[in-house]
Amino acid sequence: MNLIPETGRRNRLANRFYSHGKLLLTSEYLVLDGAEAIAIPCRFGQDLEFESTQTGCVQWKAYSKDQSIWGDFNFSLDLLDQPKEENSNSELEFLIQLLQTARKLNPTFLKNSPGISVSTHLEFPRDWGLGSSSTLIHNVALWAEVNPYELLSLTMGGSGYDIACAGATHPISFVINPGKTPLKIAPITLGKAIQEQSVFVHLNSKQDSREAISAYLKQKELANFSLKNSLKEINELSVQLARAKNAKQLENYIRLHESFIGNIIQQTPVKERLFKDFKGAVKSLGGWGGDFIMAVSETLSPAEIKEYFLEKGYPTSLYYTEMIG
């Protein structure tokens, strides 16, 4: 299997790379243990452009959606030959670690460069949680001509579904093997219920992916459940949820999925916590507690769903066509 997504190559221009953001529709947490996950590349992404200079430095500017600069970094290219940064508590440290790791995977990357100026541009607000880090990692992997999953594994970690989305053009089914290398990435057609009746709502907070993964791994050590049986059940639910033909079916599968994951991670589903009076079902997307949720209702139109969440204090909501496009 070719582990560098083809769409990454098609998006590649002279000195520019582009990657899509992501949403994890099903199998949150359990995807780390080999569950089949359904994930969706977003219409919003991030690009990376570069040009040579004569400064002997990396000059890096990171632009937000509103074109303001959220990161302005300058450091010597010689740093790429230093031992890899083990801790990355700041944006600068993470960036240096990322480039050092890319150099380790491809020793010729920027090896004889006289200097480089780089700019990145996000198409979504950073607090949306659509993958500001994963799109950066994927872009750097394309630029350095290295395996993006290896680069992810050696820097942020995680299942890699976000990397798969970065180079995809439609929803995917994603499975990893125990070594965290993608075992299967395949396109999947979502049912009409998701495409026509769902609304994506931002919870006004951002979830830290690494913290969510760490919490799950700790909880898993304490939990008493059969991983084999759990994977079988969640795999069936994932496909059923993704292919639901109508809102009634989708609501049912969402409730089952939320209850199942909630029992494993010992957390209360988001609808029970925040939206008990909502006439429909609410699905957490990715790590529970922040970023986006998906709402669907058999009795409310998508416009009425948006109005409900607006009245609850959640003004950022998008139709499927606005988020996926």
DADA-V961962 format. One record per pair of residues at least 6 apart in sequence whose ideal C-beta (glycine too) atoms are under 6 Angstrom apart, sorted by the first residue. I is the first residue (numbers start at 1). J is the second residue. D is the distance in whole Angstrom. If there is no record, write none. Layout:
((I | J | D) (I | J | D))
//
This chain:
((3 | 147 | 5) (3 | 149 | 6) (5 | 167 | 2) (7 | 167 | 5) (7 | 169 | 5) (8 | 142 | 5) (8 | 167 | 4) (11 | 18 | 4) (15 | 49 | 6) (15 | 50 | 5) (15 | 51 | 6) (16 | 47 | 6) (16 | 49 | 5) (17 | 48 | 5) (17 | 139 | 4) (17 | 142 | 5) (17 | 143 | 6) (18 | 45 | 6) (18 | 47 | 5) (19 | 45 | 5) (19 | 46 | 6) (19 | 135 | 4) (19 | 138 | 4) (19 | 139 | 5) (19 | 166 | 4) (20 | 41 | 4) (20 | 42 | 6) (20 | 45 | 4) (20 | 165 | 6) (20 | 166 | 6) (21 | 42 | 4) (21 | 44 | 5) (21 | 45 | 5) (21 | 124 | 6) (21 | 130 | 3) (21 | 131 | 4) (22 | 39 | 6) (22 | 131 | 5) (22 | 162 | 5) (22 | 165 | 4) (23 | 40 | 5) (23 | 285 | 5) (24 | 39 | 5) (24 | 285 | 6) (24 | 286 | 4) (25 | 38 | 4) (25 | 40 | 6) (26 | 37 | 6) (26 | 38 | 5) (26 | 238 | 4) (26 | 241 | 6) (27 | 35 | 4) (27 | 37 | 4) (27 | 234 | 5) (27 | 238 | 5) (28 | 286 | 6) (29 | 216 | 4) (30 | 234 | 5) (31 | 37 | 4) (31 | 159 | 5) (32 | 159 | 5) (33 | 227 | 6) (35 | 231 | 5) (35 | 234 | 5) (36 | 173 | 6) (36 | 175 | 5) (36 | 235 | 5) (36 | 238 | 5) (37 | 161 | 5) (37 | 174 | 5) (38 | 238 | 5) (38 | 242 | 4) (39 | 161 | 5) (39 | 165 | 5) (39 | 172 | 5) (39 | 174 | 5) (40 | 171 | 5) (41 | 165 | 4) (41 | 168 | 4) (42 | 130 | 5) (42 | 323 | 6) (43 | 324 | 6) (43 | 325 | 3) (44 | 123 | 4) (44 | 124 | 4) (44 | 130 | 6) (45 | 123 | 6) (45 | 135 | 6) (46 | 120 | 6) (46 | 122 | 5) (46 | 135 | 4) (47 | 121 | 5) (48 | 120 | 5) (48 | 139 | 4) (49 | 119 | 5) (50 | 116 | 6) (50 | 118 | 5) (51 | 117 | 5) (53 | 115 | 4) (53 | 117 | 5) (54 | 114 | 5) (54 | 115 | 5) (55 | 115 | 4) (56 | 115 | 5) (57 | 74 | 6) (57 | 76 | 6) (57 | 115 | 6) (58 | 75 | 6) (58 | 116 | 5) (59 | 74 | 5) (59 | 117 | 5) (60 | 73 | 4) (60 | 118 | 5) (61 | 69 | 6) (61 | 72 | 6) (61 | 119 | 5) (62 | 70 | 5) (62 | 71 | 3) (62 | 120 | 5) (63 | 69 | 6) (63 | 121 | 5) (64 | 70 | 5) (64 | 122 | 6) (65 | 122 | 5) (65 | 124 | 6) (65 | 125 | 6) (71 | 91 | 5) (73 | 92 | 5) (79 | 96 | 6) (80 | 99 | 6) (80 | 100 | 6) (80 | 103 | 5) (84 | 100 | 5) (85 | 93 | 6) (85 | 96 | 6) (85 | 97 | 4) (88 | 94 | 4) (88 | 97 | 5) (98 | 140 | 6) (98 | 155 | 5) (101 | 154 | 5) (101 | 155 | 6) (102 | 109 | 5) (102 | 140 | 6) (102 | 144 | 4) (102 | 146 | 6) (103 | 109 | 5) (105 | 146 | 4) (106 | 144 | 5) (106 | 145 | 6) (106 | 146 | 5) (109 | 144 | 4) (124 | 130 | 5) (126 | 132 | 5) (127 | 206 | 5) (129 | 206 | 5) (129 | 207 | 6) (129 | 291 | 3) (131 | 162 | 5) (133 | 156 | 6) (134 | 162 | 4) (134 | 163 | 6) (134 | 166 | 6) (135 | 166 | 5) (137 | 151 | 6) (137 | 152 | 5) (138 | 148 | 5) (138 | 163 | 6) (138 | 166 | 4) (141 | 148 | 4) (141 | 151 | 5) (148 | 163 | 5) (149 | 160 | 5) (149 | 163 | 6) (152 | 160 | 6) (152 | 163 | 5) (153 | 180 | 6) (159 | 176 | 6) (160 | 182 | 6) (161 | 174 | 5) (164 | 172 | 6) (164 | 174 | 5) (164 | 185 | 5) (170 | 187 | 5) (171 | 188 | 5) (171 | 190 | 5) (172 | 185 | 6) (172 | 187 | 6) (173 | 186 | 5) (173 | 188 | 5) (174 | 185 | 6) (175 | 183 | 5) (175 | 184 | 4) (176 | 182 | 6) (176 | 183 | 6) (177 | 183 | 4) (190 | 242 | 6) (191 | 243 | 4) (191 | 244 | 5) (191 | 245 | 5) (192 | 245 | 6) (193 | 244 | 4) (193 | 246 | 5) (193 | 247 | 5) (193 | 250 | 4) (195 | 320 | 5) (197 | 247 | 5) (197 | 296 | 5) (198 | 294 | 5) (198 | 296 | 5) (198 | 320 | 5) (199 | 295 | 5) (199 | 302 | 5) (199 | 305 | 4) (199 | 306 | 6) (199 | 317 | 5) (200 | 292 | 5) (200 | 294 | 6) (200 | 318 | 5) (200 | 323 | 5) (201 | 293 | 5) (201 | 295 | 6) (201 | 309 | 5) (201 | 314 | 5) (201 | 317 | 5) (202 | 292 | 6) (202 | 316 | 4) (203 | 290 | 6) (205 | 290 | 4) (206 | 290 | 5) (207 | 287 | 4) (207 | 289 | 5) (207 | 290 | 3) (207 | 291 | 5) (212 | 287 | 3) (219 | 265 | 6) (237 | 256 | 6) (237 | 257 | 5) (240 | 253 | 5) (241 | 253 | 4) (241 | 257 | 6) (244 | 250 | 4) (244 | 253 | 6) (247 | 296 | 5) (247 | 298 | 4) (248 | 298 | 5) (250 | 296 | 5) (251 | 280 | 6) (251 | 281 | 4) (254 | 281 | 4) (254 | 283 | 5) (255 | 281 | 6) (258 | 269 | 4) (262 | 269 | 5) (267 | 288 | 5) (270 | 282 | 5) (270 | 284 | 5) (270 | 293 | 6) (271 | 282 | 4) (275 | 282 | 6) (279 | 297 | 6) (279 | 299 | 5) (279 | 300 | 6) (280 | 296 | 5) (280 | 297 | 3) (281 | 296 | 6) (282 | 293 | 5) (282 | 295 | 5) (283 | 294 | 4) (284 | 293 | 6) (285 | 292 | 5) (285 | 294 | 6) (295 | 305 | 5) (297 | 305 | 6) (302 | 319 | 6) (306 | 317 | 5) (309 | 317 | 5))
//
